[in-house]
Amino acid sequence: ANSSRSYTSSTSRSSYNLAAIPAFAATTTSSIPAPQVESAKTSLVNLAVDLKKSSKNGVFLTNPDDRANLMKSVSELEALCGPPSVDYDEKVVGDWTLLCTTASP
């Protein structure tokens, strides 16, 4: 079930709907408390918004430190969430807003 909560970065004037991130990223069947997962998800969105704003290339992150920070934040969220659920494909299909992206070496 998607949430209709909005997210606004402390340095952002734009609002992002946290429902844009699949529900499986906000919940976990492991022993990790949901608030901890939600906090990691919010931190990742905060970072992505801030990195995009400071990027000289828009959504494309080319600064090595920025890329490393994004990958670290993604890894932290993935570690909390565990493997995708059975209905993963259904949850990731839809319209998305690209906050930022980077190429991995």
Backbone bond lengths (Angstrom), bond angles and torsions (degrees), N, CA, C in turn:
res aa  C-N    CA-C-N  psi(-1)  N-CA   C-N-CA  omega(-1)  CA-C   N-CA-C  phi
1 A - - - 1.455 - - 1.510 108.47 -
2 N 1.304 116.78 126.79 1.453 120.95 -179.31 1.516 110.67 -82.66
3 S 1.295 114.94 147.96 1.448 122.48 179.15 1.522 109.14 -94.18
4 S 1.307 116.51 154.77 1.459 118.90 177.25 1.523 110.46 -105.80
5 R 1.335 116.87 14.66 1.454 120.08 179.56 1.513 110.80 -65.39
6 S 1.308 116.48 146.12 1.455 121.36 176.30 1.507 108.84 -104.82
7 Y 1.308 115.35 156.02 1.439 122.85 179.27 1.522 107.89 -124.61
8 T 1.308 116.96 134.80 1.452 120.76 172.48 1.515 107.85 -131.91
9 S 1.304 116.91 122.78 1.458 122.02 178.10 1.523 108.78 -65.07
10 S 1.310 115.37 149.55 1.460 118.95 178.93 1.527 111.12 -64.11
11 T 1.336 117.13 -23.28 1.457 119.57 179.64 1.522 111.52 -108.98
12 S 1.328 115.97 4.14 1.459 120.19 -175.05 1.517 110.93 -106.31
13 R 1.308 115.51 146.19 1.444 120.52 173.88 1.516 110.16 -100.14
14 S 1.321 115.86 -4.86 1.457 121.26 179.59 1.522 109.54 -94.53
15 S 1.302 115.16 153.08 1.452 120.77 179.22 1.520 108.94 -112.86
16 Y 1.313 117.30 135.50 1.456 122.76 179.45 1.512 108.73 -120.98
17 N 1.297 115.97 136.83 1.451 121.62 179.39 1.517 108.89 -83.54
18 L 1.325 116.97 118.36 1.461 120.01 179.92 1.520 111.84 -64.02
19 A 1.321 117.87 -16.63 1.459 120.20 176.70 1.525 110.63 -67.13
20 A 1.334 116.96 -14.11 1.467 120.46 177.36 1.519 111.04 -66.55
21 I 1.319 116.55 -20.82 1.458 119.98 174.86 1.514 106.47 -92.73
22 P 1.334 118.35 128.67 1.461 121.05 -175.65 1.523 112.91 -51.58
23 A 1.307 115.68 149.38 1.455 121.64 -177.65 1.520 112.16 -57.98
24 F 1.348 117.85 -31.84 1.455 118.90 -178.69 1.526 111.19 -64.62
25 A 1.329 118.17 -20.70 1.457 121.21 178.22 1.522 111.43 -78.57
26 A 1.323 117.19 -14.49 1.463 120.70 -178.57 1.518 112.04 -102.96
27 T 1.309 116.90 -9.12 1.454 119.79 -178.77 1.512 109.34 -131.98
28 T 1.278 115.39 161.80 1.450 120.56 178.70 1.512 109.07 -149.71
29 T 1.323 116.45 149.80 1.459 120.17 176.94 1.516 110.37 -95.20
30 S 1.335 116.80 1.02 1.460 120.40 178.87 1.521 109.32 -80.84
31 S 1.320 115.10 -172.94 1.463 120.05 -179.05 1.530 112.31 -84.51
32 I 1.320 117.33 3.75 1.468 120.80 178.95 1.531 109.11 -72.19
33 P 1.316 118.85 126.67 1.472 120.92 179.21 1.531 112.01 -62.09
34 A 1.332 116.17 138.77 1.468 121.76 -179.78 1.531 112.67 -54.05
35 P 1.348 119.81 -39.95 1.467 118.57 178.87 1.534 112.66 -60.35
36 Q 1.318 117.31 -33.12 1.462 120.66 178.61 1.529 110.40 -67.78
37 V 1.333 116.46 -39.43 1.463 121.15 177.21 1.522 109.50 -66.96
38 E 1.306 117.19 -45.21 1.468 121.64 179.27 1.523 110.80 -60.11
39 S 1.312 116.95 -39.91 1.463 121.67 178.39 1.529 110.87 -63.91
40 A 1.322 117.36 -42.98 1.470 120.92 178.66 1.526 110.66 -65.24
41 K 1.329 116.66 -38.55 1.467 120.67 178.52 1.525 110.40 -65.57
42 T 1.299 117.64 -45.44 1.460 121.88 179.39 1.528 110.48 -63.79
43 S 1.330 117.20 -40.12 1.467 120.55 177.67 1.514 111.39 -61.87
44 L 1.327 116.63 -40.94 1.466 120.52 178.54 1.524 111.08 -64.11
45 V 1.319 117.19 -44.82 1.464 120.12 179.06 1.526 110.00 -64.29
46 N 1.329 118.31 -42.98 1.474 122.01 176.70 1.524 110.32 -55.57
47 L 1.321 115.15 -49.26 1.457 119.93 -178.01 1.525 111.08 -62.96
48 A 1.327 117.47 -45.41 1.466 121.13 -179.16 1.528 111.20 -59.99
49 V 1.310 116.68 -43.35 1.476 120.93 179.03 1.527 110.28 -63.60
50 D 1.318 116.74 -46.43 1.465 120.59 -178.66 1.527 111.78 -65.63
51 L 1.348 117.01 -40.64 1.462 119.99 179.22 1.525 111.63 -65.30
52 K 1.315 116.24 -39.23 1.467 119.77 178.38 1.528 110.02 -62.66
53 K 1.318 116.91 -42.46 1.467 120.69 -179.17 1.521 111.79 -63.48
54 S 1.327 116.93 -34.88 1.460 119.72 -176.79 1.530 113.02 -92.44
55 S 1.315 117.43 -6.40 1.460 121.65 -178.42 1.524 111.31 -73.21
56 K 1.314 115.53 136.07 1.466 120.61 176.75 1.526 110.68 -77.15
57 N 1.330 116.83 -11.91 1.459 121.63 -176.33 1.531 112.47 -118.61
58 G 1.318 117.12 29.56 1.463 120.54 178.37 1.519 111.46 66.37
59 V 1.319 116.79 -127.02 1.465 121.02 -176.00 1.525 112.64 -73.06
60 F 1.327 117.90 -15.09 1.462 121.65 -177.12 1.525 110.60 -89.46
61 L 1.324 116.09 115.75 1.456 120.87 -179.89 1.520 109.26 -88.69
62 T 1.321 116.18 122.37 1.459 120.45 -179.73 1.522 112.25 -115.71
63 N 1.316 117.61 -17.90 1.455 121.63 178.58 1.531 108.78 -69.91
64 P 1.347 117.90 124.01 1.475 120.36 -177.75 1.527 113.98 -56.88
65 D 1.322 117.32 -38.57 1.470 119.71 179.19 1.523 111.41 -67.02
66 D 1.329 116.94 -41.30 1.460 121.13 177.97 1.529 110.40 -62.56
67 R 1.327 116.05 -44.87 1.466 120.10 179.54 1.521 110.58 -61.75
68 A 1.321 116.89 -43.15 1.467 120.63 179.70 1.528 111.26 -63.49
69 N 1.331 116.65 -41.44 1.473 120.39 178.85 1.523 111.37 -63.93
70 L 1.336 116.91 -41.39 1.459 120.19 178.70 1.526 110.44 -64.67
71 M 1.315 117.17 -46.67 1.464 120.55 -178.66 1.536 111.23 -62.99
72 K 1.329 116.99 -36.87 1.467 120.84 177.72 1.530 110.28 -63.51
73 S 1.325 116.41 -45.23 1.461 120.74 -179.40 1.534 111.34 -65.08
74 V 1.327 116.65 -40.21 1.470 120.97 177.04 1.527 109.61 -62.70
75 S 1.313 116.87 -45.52 1.469 121.32 -179.41 1.528 111.49 -61.40
76 E 1.329 116.10 -39.23 1.470 119.89 179.29 1.526 110.86 -63.65
77 L 1.329 117.20 -42.95 1.473 120.19 178.46 1.524 110.25 -66.61
78 E 1.321 117.10 -45.42 1.468 120.44 -179.97 1.526 111.60 -60.02
79 A 1.328 117.50 -37.20 1.463 121.30 179.51 1.528 111.42 -64.50
80 L 1.316 116.82 -32.15 1.460 120.83 179.85 1.527 112.65 -80.22
81 C 1.314 116.70 -31.91 1.463 120.77 -171.94 1.523 114.06 -84.09
82 G 1.300 118.44 -26.38 1.450 120.22 -177.71 1.515 111.39 74.69
83 P 1.323 116.32 -168.01 1.474 120.37 -176.41 1.528 111.73 -69.66
84 P 1.350 116.86 156.19 1.460 120.97 178.36 1.533 111.71 -61.44
85 S 1.304 115.66 153.00 1.460 121.31 178.73 1.524 110.18 -77.55
86 V 1.311 115.95 171.95 1.455 122.29 -178.81 1.519 111.56 -60.34
87 D 1.323 117.71 -37.56 1.465 121.30 -178.11 1.531 112.64 -93.89
88 Y 1.326 116.92 27.21 1.460 123.84 -179.64 1.524 112.49 -51.91
89 D 1.336 117.91 -49.31 1.468 121.31 -176.88 1.519 112.10 -58.20
90 E 1.319 117.50 -39.56 1.461 120.93 -179.91 1.525 111.74 -67.39
91 K 1.318 116.22 -32.38 1.463 120.30 -176.43 1.516 113.27 -79.53
92 V 1.319 118.68 -23.02 1.456 119.43 -176.26 1.523 113.64 -98.12
93 V 1.318 117.26 -3.48 1.461 120.67 178.43 1.517 108.27 -84.87
94 G 1.338 116.72 130.63 1.460 119.92 178.22 1.502 111.44 152.68
95 D 1.295 115.56 -170.43 1.458 122.24 178.91 1.522 108.60 -85.85
96 W 1.314 116.20 135.57 1.459 121.85 -177.44 1.515 110.17 -128.86
97 T 1.306 116.42 154.59 1.460 122.88 171.75 1.524 106.95 -110.12
98 L 1.334 116.75 117.95 1.451 121.41 179.15 1.527 108.21 -77.07
99 L 1.319 116.05 116.72 1.464 120.05 179.12 1.522 110.22 -84.68
100 C 1.335 117.41 -44.82 1.454 122.27 174.82 1.510 108.86 -168.74
101 T 1.323 115.48 163.23 1.452 120.45 -179.10 1.516 108.86 -148.98
102 T 1.320 115.19 160.37 1.451 120.79 178.76 1.519 108.91 -151.57
103 A 1.303 115.57 153.36 1.462 120.30 175.21 1.527 107.55 -90.49
104 S 1.303 116.08 138.59 1.469 120.28 177.52 1.518 108.57 -94.93
105 P 1.324 116.49 140.51 1.467 119.32 179.18 1.519 111.64 -68.41
